[in-house]
Amino acid sequence: MMSKPKVTIHDIAERLNITASTVSRALNDNPRISDVTKKAVLKAAKQLNYQPNNIAAALRNGKSHIIGVIVPTADRTFFSSVVRGIEEIANKLNYKVIICQSYDDYEKEVQTIDALLSARVDGIIASIGKNTENFKHYKRAQEKGVPLVLFDRTTEALDASQIVIDDYFGAYKVVEHLIQQGCTRIAHFTSPKKVSVFKERFRGYTDALRDNNIPFDEQLVVSSNLQLEDGRKSMEQLLQLKDIPDAVFSASDYGAMGAMQILKERKIKIPEEIALAGFSNDPFTSFTDPPLTSVDQLSITMGKVTAQIFFEHLNSAGSNNFSQKIVLKPEIIFRESTLRKQEK
């Protein structure tokens, strides 16, 4: 079966016996067009199932009113909440959001940038994938005059505004809390430290140990992708050491959850024998047994601030000629997985 030809403004104009230019102005809410005509055009457009050609509109007007948002994965609560915050601001300004996932794959990220540029988006908001070390695709977007704002996973290799939380502060405070609870052999689950967030969380971990006169032990640091299964494997690796840790600080809640599963299977008491803390404050952390201490990344707030900074760029002349870095202060959520002394 052949598909029906796409409805155009000319079809609407023919039905109403008016010019195509009048239809175009009515659809764009031009004040020169009467309310009666606008209502008639909108009604006809709905009846004919008219779908505007955003790319054509962008070519004519210079704006598509679409923002491309790139996240490593949309099924993580943190990223979906950031997108929600972005959309809350964007929708109020009559902008739509296209959500793209890179899956931490460099080639996929490059292809996504190309697709968004072809779609004539008005700008790009992105969280960089773990495996991205070359940023030419982002620079290409900037060279085309497309505003770029980075959040969470950022890089100093790009002259772009960044919205992050203070990962160093969050990690430092969690490790300091573990020490205050009597822990002296604290392990750390990390991920490739070329990614800014993991680099800063690792730095917070090591500085907290140093400032409390606890020697750094490389055997206690395990690097992985920080997913649930990674947490399980990392915990099993630590339990094979001659001197096992008395606490684990994971740079992700999923890694901590995997560790918790292994400890419960081995009937190792949490937090009495090994305390556990994560990072992100994913919703499940309050429902684990015991509930998991974690760092709240203020995801919705981050999304709203990211969108606000993006629109500042978009609405300013020479939007790529300045950049700023905004650092949000995270909140530590203390729960039973670390509270040996039951101090809150």
C-alpha positions in Angstrom: 0.0 0.0 0.0 1.4 3.4 -1.0 1.7 5.9 1.8 -0.4 9.1 1.6 1.5 12.2 0.5 2.4 14.5 3.4 0.0 17.3 4.1 1.5 20.8 3.5 0.5 24.4 4.2 -0.7 24.5 0.6 -3.3 21.8 1.3 -4.6 23.9 4.3 -4.6 27.0 2.1 -6.6 25.3 -0.6 -9.2 24.0 1.8 -9.7 27.5 3.4 -9.3 29.4 0.1 -6.5 31.5 1.5 -2.8 31.9 0.6 -0.1 29.6 1.9 1.7 32.6 3.4 -1.4 33.4 5.4 -1.5 29.8 6.7 2.2 30.0 7.6 1.7 33.2 9.5 -1.3 31.8 11.3 0.5 28.7 12.4 3.3 30.9 13.7 0.8 33.1 15.7 1.7 36.2 13.7 -0.2 39.2 15.2 -1.1 40.5 11.8 -3.5 37.5 11.3 -6.9 37.7 12.9 -8.0 35.3 15.7 -10.8 34.0 13.4 -8.3 33.0 10.7 -5.9 31.5 13.2 -8.6 29.3 14.7 -9.8 28.2 11.2 -6.2 27.3 10.2 -5.5 25.3 13.4 -8.8 23.5 13.0 -8.0 22.6 9.3 -4.5 21.6 10.3 -5.8 19.2 12.9 -8.4 17.7 10.5 -5.8 17.1 7.8 -3.3 15.8 10.3 -0.8 18.4 9.3 2.7 17.9 10.8 5.1 20.9 10.5 8.5 20.4 8.9 10.8 21.5 11.7 13.9 21.4 9.5 12.4 23.5 6.8 11.2 26.0 9.5 14.6 26.1 11.0 16.1 26.9 7.6 13.6 29.7 7.1 13.7 31.2 10.6 17.1 30.2 11.9 15.5 28.4 14.9 13.9 24.9 15.3 12.9 25.3 18.9 14.4 21.9 19.5 17.3 21.0 21.9 19.3 17.9 21.6 20.1 16.2 24.9 22.8 13.5 25.0 23.0 11.1 28.0 25.0 7.9 28.4 21.8 6.0 29.2 18.2 7.1 29.9 17.3 4.2 32.1 19.4 5.5 35.1 17.4 7.5 37.5 20.0 10.3 37.7 20.0 11.0 34.0 16.2 10.7 33.6 15.8 13.1 36.4 18.2 15.6 34.9 16.3 15.4 31.6 13.1 16.1 33.6 14.6 19.2 35.0 15.8 20.4 31.6 12.3 19.7 30.1 10.5 21.7 32.8 12.5 24.8 31.8 12.5 24.2 28.1 8.8 23.4 27.8 7.9 26.7 29.5 9.8 28.5 26.8 8.1 26.4 24.0 11.1 24.3 23.3 11.1 20.6 22.7 13.8 18.1 23.8 15.2 15.3 21.7 16.8 12.7 24.1 19.7 10.6 22.7 21.6 7.9 24.3 25.3 7.3 23.7 25.6 4.1 25.7 29.1 5.3 26.6 30.1 4.4 23.0 32.3 7.0 21.3 31.2 6.2 17.7 27.6 6.3 18.8 28.2 9.7 20.4 29.8 11.0 17.2 26.9 9.8 15.1 24.4 11.4 17.5 26.1 14.8 17.2 25.9 14.5 13.4 22.2 13.5 13.5 21.4 16.5 15.8 23.2 18.9 13.6 21.4 17.5 10.6 18.1 18.0 12.5 19.0 21.7 12.9 18.7 21.7 16.7 19.1 25.1 18.3 21.7 23.7 20.7 23.1 20.6 22.5 23.2 19.6 26.1 25.4 16.6 26.9 26.9 14.4 29.5 30.1 12.9 28.0 30.4 9.1 27.6 33.0 7.2 29.7 35.0 6.1 26.6 35.1 9.5 24.9 38.7 11.0 24.8 38.5 12.8 21.5 36.1 15.8 21.4 36.3 16.9 17.8 32.6 16.1 17.2 31.6 18.6 20.0 34.0 21.2 18.7 32.5 20.7 15.2 29.1 21.6 16.7 30.5 24.7 18.3 32.2 25.8 15.1 28.8 25.7 13.4 27.6 28.2 16.0 25.5 25.6 17.9 25.5 26.4 21.7 26.9 23.5 23.8 26.4 23.0 27.5 27.8 20.0 29.5 26.5 18.5 32.7 27.8 15.9 35.2 30.4 14.2 33.0 32.4 17.1 31.6 35.8 17.9 30.2 38.2 20.9 30.3 39.2 20.1 26.7 36.1 22.0 25.6 35.4 25.7 26.0 31.8 25.1 27.1 29.7 25.9 30.2 29.6 23.1 32.7 27.1 22.2 35.4 28.4 19.7 37.9 28.1 18.8 41.5 31.0 19.0 43.9 32.0 15.3 43.5 35.1 15.9 45.5 33.2 17.3 48.5 30.6 14.5 48.4 33.3 11.8 48.3 35.4 13.5 51.0 32.4 13.8 53.4 31.4 10.2 52.9 34.8 8.9 53.7 35.2 11.3 56.6 31.9 9.9 57.9 33.1 6.3 57.6 36.2 7.2 59.6 34.1 8.9 62.3 32.1 5.6 62.5 35.4 3.8 63.4 36.3 2.5 59.9 40.1 2.4 59.2 40.4 0.2 56.2 38.1 1.8 53.6 37.9 0.4 50.0 36.8 2.4 47.0 35.0 1.3 43.8 35.8 3.6 41.0 35.6 3.7 37.2 38.0 5.0 34.5 39.4 8.1 36.1 39.7 10.0 32.8 36.0 10.8 33.4 35.8 13.9 35.6 33.3 12.7 38.1 35.2 9.5 39.0 38.5 11.4 39.1 37.1 13.9 41.6 35.4 11.2 43.7 38.7 9.3 43.8 40.5 12.5 44.8 38.0 13.1 47.6 38.5 9.5 48.8 42.3 9.8 49.0 42.4 13.2 50.5 40.0 12.2 53.3 42.3 9.2 54.1 45.4 11.5 54.1 43.8 14.2 56.3 42.8 11.5 58.8 46.3 9.8 58.9 45.0 6.6 57.2 47.5 5.2 54.7 46.4 4.7 51.1 46.3 1.1 50.0 46.2 0.5 46.3 44.8 -3.0 46.8 41.6 -1.5 48.2 40.8 0.4 45.0 38.9 -1.6 42.4 38.0 -0.1 39.0 35.1 -1.3 36.9 32.0 0.0 35.0 30.2 0.2 38.4 27.2 -1.7 37.5 25.5 -4.2 39.8 27.5 -7.2 38.6 30.7 -5.2 38.8 29.9 -4.4 42.4 29.5 -8.1 43.1 32.8 -9.0 41.4 34.7 -6.1 43.1 33.4 -7.2 46.6 34.4 -10.8 45.9 37.9 -9.6 45.0 38.2 -7.6 48.2 37.1 -10.5 50.3 40.1 -12.5 49.0 42.6 -10.1 50.5 44.5 -11.2 53.6 43.2 -8.1 55.4 39.7 -7.4 54.2 38.2 -3.9 54.3 35.9 -2.7 57.1 34.1 -0.3 54.7 33.5 0.2 51.0 32.7 3.6 49.4 31.4 3.0 45.9 31.4 5.8 43.3 28.0 4.5 42.3 24.9 3.1 44.1 24.8 0.2 41.7 28.3 -0.9 42.6 27.4 -0.6 46.3 24.3 -2.7 45.8 26.3 -5.4 44.2 28.6 -5.4 47.1 25.7 -5.6 49.5 24.4 -8.7 47.8 27.7 -10.5 48.2 28.0 -9.5 51.9 24.5 -10.7 52.6 25.2 -14.0 50.8 28.3 -14.5 52.9 26.4 -13.5 56.0 28.8 -10.6 56.7 27.0 -8.0 58.9 26.4 -4.5 57.5 27.6 -2.1 58.9 29.1 -3.9 61.9 31.7 -5.9 59.9 31.7 -3.9 56.7 30.0 -0.6 56.2 28.8 0.4 52.7 28.2 3.8 51.1 27.3 4.7 47.5 26.9 7.8 45.3 23.9 9.2 43.5 21.0 8.5 46.0 19.1 6.4 43.5 15.5 5.7 44.7 16.3 2.1 45.6 18.9 3.1 48.2 16.2 3.8 50.8 14.7 0.4 50.3 17.7 -1.9 50.6 18.3 -3.9 53.7 19.9 -2.0 55.4 19.2 1.3 53.7 22.2 2.6 51.9 24.1 5.8 52.8 24.6 7.8 49.6 25.4 11.2 48.1 22.4 13.0 46.6 23.4 14.5 43.3 20.5 17.0 43.1 19.6 15.7 39.7 16.4 17.7 39.0 18.1 20.9 40.2 21.0 20.1 38.0 18.7 19.7 35.0 17.0 23.1 35.7 20.2 25.0 36.1 21.7 23.3 33.0 18.6 24.5 31.0 18.8 28.0 32.4 22.5 28.3 31.5 21.7 26.9 28.0 19.1 29.5 27.3 21.4 32.3 28.6 23.8 31.1 25.8 21.1 30.8 23.3 19.7 34.3 23.9 23.0 36.1 24.0 25.0 37.4 21.1 28.0 35.3 20.3 26.8 32.5 22.6 30.0 30.4 22.2 32.2 33.3 23.3 31.9 32.7 27.0 31.6 29.7 29.3 31.0 29.3 33.0 31.3 26.5 35.5 28.5 26.0 38.1 29.2 23.7 41.0 26.3 22.4 43.0 26.8 21.3 46.6 25.6 17.7 47.1 23.9 16.4 50.2 25.0 13.3 52.1 22.1 11.0 53.1 23.2 9.0 56.1 21.5 5.6 56.5 21.9 2.4 58.4 24.5 0.9 56.1 27.2 3.0 57.7 25.8 4.0 61.1 27.8 1.9 63.4 27.4 4.5 66.2 23.9 5.4 65.1 24.8 9.1 64.8 22.7 11.2 62.4 
